[in-house]
């Protein structure tokens, strides 16, 4: 049967001038004390919501927006929001941590602490609220930590199934099912990034840099997004090398370009510079001369 507690809300049924006010009222009735700011003048959104006992499942599709939340209205102050990013990308932050989610990735936020969610493109997220008295495993180390799709396939499948809002079981049964699946399938408690071996982090970051030198957007922020940690932490990793992130990346790009100049006598210098991640030839030439004391052309001629 169809769950009688299922509800759907759409902004396209509301006059454009009242959409944000309407959406804030709906969002607050679902997620507690929050504020939604549109990042697009043509704001539109849809929310499907169903309650299975004390568990709430909400599927939210929205144009670009910024969401700031404080607490969940039900008073379950030690509960959790489990968020599955289904479409687009999103940035979520809590406890001075930031996580960037791609489609299929999952994270957790506490309901009773301030958080922020932002997406610059149309996005869809499935949100499962589990009350604090659900005897769930401790998720404190998972707050604003990314779990990739391969880590939580069964749990993500459950969230997508509940999204249909069709149920052959009574809500209390589904409530217990959601709690049990979360407890049994959620990854082992995540370790804080700072507790992991810094030597291992340095190895991982170095490897990522080597594999992505051609990406002109490669920097500490993009590396942080890739690993689901803060940019500050990535700067700490680079500090172990005695260089800033920018200096380390520049050094590796110049070394890669120098290797290509030695090995490829016929290759165009412009192409070599672009393949090393430089966006402008003049920038590459200045940096190369500072590093090696000669121009790229002269460097290749003497090798």
C-alpha positions in Angstrom: 0.0 0.0 0.0 1.0 3.6 -0.3 2.2 5.1 2.9 -0.4 7.6 4.2 2.3 9.9 5.6 3.9 10.6 2.2 3.8 14.2 1.0 5.1 16.1 -2.0 5.8 19.9 -2.3 6.7 21.8 -5.4 7.6 25.4 -5.9 6.3 25.5 -9.5 2.8 25.7 -8.0 3.7 28.9 -6.2 4.1 32.4 -7.6 7.9 33.2 -8.3 7.9 36.1 -5.8 6.7 33.7 -3.0 8.8 30.7 -3.8 11.7 31.2 -1.4 9.4 32.0 1.5 7.3 28.9 0.7 10.3 26.7 0.4 11.8 27.9 3.7 8.6 27.0 5.4 8.5 23.5 3.9 12.2 22.9 4.5 11.9 24.0 8.1 9.0 21.8 8.7 11.1 18.9 7.4 14.6 19.6 8.6 14.1 21.9 11.5 15.5 25.4 12.0 17.1 26.1 8.6 17.4 28.9 6.1 17.6 28.4 2.3 19.1 31.1 0.0 18.6 30.8 -3.7 21.8 31.1 -5.9 19.7 31.4 -9.0 17.0 34.0 -9.8 14.8 31.2 -11.3 14.7 29.2 -8.1 12.7 25.9 -8.3 12.6 22.9 -6.0 10.6 19.8 -5.1 10.5 17.8 -1.9 9.0 14.3 -1.3 8.7 13.4 2.3 7.6 10.3 4.2 7.7 9.4 7.8 8.2 5.8 9.0 7.6 6.2 12.7 10.4 8.3 14.1 12.4 8.0 10.8 11.9 10.6 8.1 13.0 10.2 4.5 13.1 13.3 2.2 14.0 13.5 -1.4 15.0 17.0 -2.4 15.6 18.3 -5.9 16.6 22.0 -6.2 18.1 24.6 -8.4 21.4 26.1 -7.0 21.0 27.1 -3.3 22.8 27.5 0.0 21.2 25.9 3.1 22.2 26.8 6.7 20.8 24.6 9.4 20.9 24.6 13.2 18.7 21.8 14.7 16.0 19.3 13.9 12.6 20.5 15.0 11.5 17.2 16.5 13.7 17.7 19.6 15.8 14.6 18.8 18.8 16.7 19.4 21.3 13.8 19.1 19.9 12.5 15.9 21.5 12.3 12.4 20.9 13.3 8.9 22.4 10.8 6.4 22.7 12.4 3.0 23.0 10.6 -0.3 24.0 12.9 -3.2 22.1 11.6 -6.2 22.6 14.3 -8.9 25.0 17.2 -9.2 27.7 18.0 -6.7 27.3 19.4 -3.2 29.5 20.9 -0.5 28.6 20.1 3.1 30.3 21.5 6.2 30.0 20.9 9.9 32.5 21.1 12.8 35.0 23.0 10.7 35.1 20.1 8.2 34.1 20.2 4.6 33.1 17.4 2.3 32.4 17.5 -1.5 30.0 14.9 -2.7 29.7 13.5 -6.2 26.6 11.4 -7.3 26.3 8.2 -5.3 28.4 9.5 -2.3 27.2 9.7 1.3 27.9 11.6 4.4 26.4 12.3 7.9 25.5 15.5 9.7 24.4 16.0 13.3 20.9 17.5 13.6 21.7 19.6 16.7 24.8 21.5 15.4 25.0 24.2 12.8 25.8 23.0 9.3 25.9 24.3 5.7 25.1 22.7 2.4 25.7 24.4 -0.9 25.4 23.4 -4.5 26.1 25.6 -7.5 24.2 23.5 -10.0 20.9 21.7 -10.0 21.1 19.0 -7.3 19.1 16.1 -5.9 19.8 14.7 -2.4 18.1 11.9 -0.4 18.1 12.7 3.3 17.3 10.1 6.0 16.8 11.4 9.5 17.6 8.8 12.2 16.6 9.9 15.8 19.3 9.8 18.4 17.5 7.1 20.4 17.7 4.6 17.5 20.7 2.8 19.2 22.7 3.4 16.0 26.5 3.2 16.0 28.3 6.4 16.9 28.6 8.5 13.8 30.6 11.4 15.3 33.7 10.5 13.4 31.7 10.4 10.2 30.4 14.0 10.4 31.2 15.7 7.1 33.3 12.7 5.9 32.7 11.3 2.5 31.8 7.6 1.9 32.0 6.6 -1.8 29.2 4.6 -3.4 31.3 1.4 -3.2 31.4 1.6 0.6 27.7 1.7 1.3 25.8 -0.1 -1.6 23.1 -1.7 0.5 22.4 1.4 2.6 22.2 3.6 -0.5 19.9 1.0 -2.2 17.6 1.2 0.9 17.4 5.0 0.7 16.5 4.8 -3.0 13.9 2.2 -2.3 12.3 4.3 0.4 12.3 7.2 -1.9 9.5 5.6 -3.9 7.2 6.0 -0.9 5.5 2.7 -1.6 5.5 0.3 1.3 4.1 -3.3 1.8 4.9 -3.1 5.5 3.6 -0.8 8.2 5.7 2.3 9.0 7.1 0.9 12.3 8.5 -2.1 10.4 10.3 0.2 7.9 11.6 2.3 10.8 13.3 -0.7 12.3 14.5 -1.8 8.9 16.2 1.6 8.3 17.8 1.5 11.7 19.1 -2.1 11.3 20.4 -1.6 7.8 22.3 1.6 8.9 23.8 -0.2 11.9 24.9 -3.2 9.9 26.0 -1.7 6.6 27.5 1.7 7.5 31.3 1.7 7.2 33.4 1.1 10.3 33.9 4.4 12.3 36.0 6.7 10.2 39.3 7.7 11.6 40.1 11.4 11.8 42.4 12.4 9.0 44.9 13.7 11.6 45.1 10.3 13.2 46.1 8.6 10.0 49.8 8.2 9.3 51.1 11.5 7.9 53.6 9.5 6.0 50.7 7.7 4.3 48.9 10.9 3.6 52.0 12.4 2.1 52.4 9.4 -0.2 48.7 9.6 -1.3 48.9 13.3 -2.0 52.2 13.0 -3.9 50.7 10.2 -6.0 47.6 12.3 -6.7 49.7 15.2 -7.8 51.8 13.1 -10.2 48.6 11.6 -11.7 47.0 15.0 -12.2 49.7 17.3 -13.3 48.0 18.1 -16.6 44.9 19.4 -14.7 45.3 23.2 -14.7 42.9 23.4 -11.7 45.2 21.2 -9.5 45.8 22.9 -6.2 45.3 22.3 -2.4 41.6 22.9 -2.6 41.0 20.4 -5.4 43.1 17.8 -3.6 41.1 18.4 -0.4 37.9 17.8 -2.4 39.2 14.6 -3.8 40.0 13.2 -0.4 37.1 14.7 1.5 39.3 16.7 3.9 39.9 20.4 4.5 42.3 22.5 2.5 44.1 23.3 5.8 44.8 19.7 6.3 46.3 19.3 2.8 48.5 22.3 3.5 49.7 20.5 6.7 50.6 17.5 4.6 52.6 19.6 2.2 54.4 21.4 5.0 56.1 18.1 5.7 57.8 18.4 2.3 59.2 21.8 3.3 57.2 23.4 0.5 53.8 25.0 0.0 51.2 23.1 -2.0 51.6 25.6 -4.9 55.4 25.4 -4.8 55.4 21.5 -4.8 53.0 21.3 -7.7 55.0 23.8 -9.7 58.2 21.9 -9.1 56.6 18.6 -10.2 55.2 20.3 -13.3 58.6 21.8 -14.3 60.3 18.5 -13.7 57.8 16.7 -15.9 58.3 19.3 -18.6 62.1 19.0 -18.4 61.8 15.2 -18.8 59.7 15.6 -21.9 62.1 18.1 -23.3 64.9 15.6 -22.9 62.9 12.7 -24.4 61.0 14.4 -27.1 63.3 16.4 -29.4 60.5 17.1 -31.9 57.7 18.0 -29.6 56.4 21.5 -29.6 57.3 23.4 -26.4 53.7 24.8 -26.2 52.3 21.3 -26.1 54.8 20.1 -23.5 53.8 23.1 -21.3 50.1 22.4 -21.7 50.6 18.7 -20.9 52.4 19.7 -17.7 49.4 21.8 -16.5 50.5 25.3 -17.6 47.8 27.4 -19.2 50.0 30.0 -20.7 53.3 29.6 -22.5 54.7 32.8 -21.1 54.1 31.6 -17.6 55.8 28.3 -18.3 58.8 30.0 -19.9 59.4 32.4 -17.0 59.0 29.6 -14.4 61.3 27.3 -16.4 64.1 29.8 -16.7 63.9 30.6 -12.9 64.1 26.9 -12.1 66.8 25.7 -14.6 68.6 29.0 -15.4 68.1 28.6 -19.2 65.1 28.7 -21.5 63.2 25.6 -22.4 64.6 25.7 -25.9 68.2 26.0 -24.8 67.7 23.3 -22.1 66.6 20.8 -24.8 69.4 21.8 -27.1 72.1 21.0 -24.5 70.6 17.6 -23.5 
